[in-house]
């Protein structure tokens, strides 16, 4: 099998490169990874992550809920892990 961009992307988001991967799935996977990276880099402070991503806090909250991201409180907070939008 030749290595092409389609195969690389499919494998990077956990899809079988032999199967069809829809563009919406690729975009969603990349968006989720990008959001997680911004949250980690800002110590899970959503206001800072939203600013870094160039979106509003409200939009970030929507995307966190959409992708069922488990939100960690910053190190100064009480709980270390808190599942905010479980089964939404």
HUDADA-V707331 format. One record per pair of residues at least 12 apart in sequence whose C-alpha atoms are under 8 Angstrom apart, sorted by the first residue. I is the first residue (numbers start at 0). J is the second residue. D is the distance in Angstrom with one decimal. If there is no record, write none. Layout:
<<I	J	D> <I	J	D>>
This chain:
<<8	25	7.5> <9	25	7.7> <12	25	7.1> <12	28	6.3> <12	29	7.8> <31	66	6.6> <34	48	7.7> <34	52	7.5> <35	68	7.9> <37	49	8.0> <37	51	6.9> <37	52	7.1> <42	72	7.9> <42	73	5.4> <42	74	7.3> <43	70	7.2> <43	71	6.1> <43	72	6.0> <43	73	5.4> <44	72	7.5> <44	73	6.5> <45	59	7.5> <63	84	7.8> <64	84	5.6> <64	87	6.9> <65	87	7.9> <67	84	6.1> <67	85	6.8> <67	86	7.7> <67	87	7.5> <68	82	7.8> <68	84	7.5> <69	81	6.6> <69	82	4.8> <69	83	6.3> <69	84	7.4> <70	82	6.0> <70	83	6.2>>
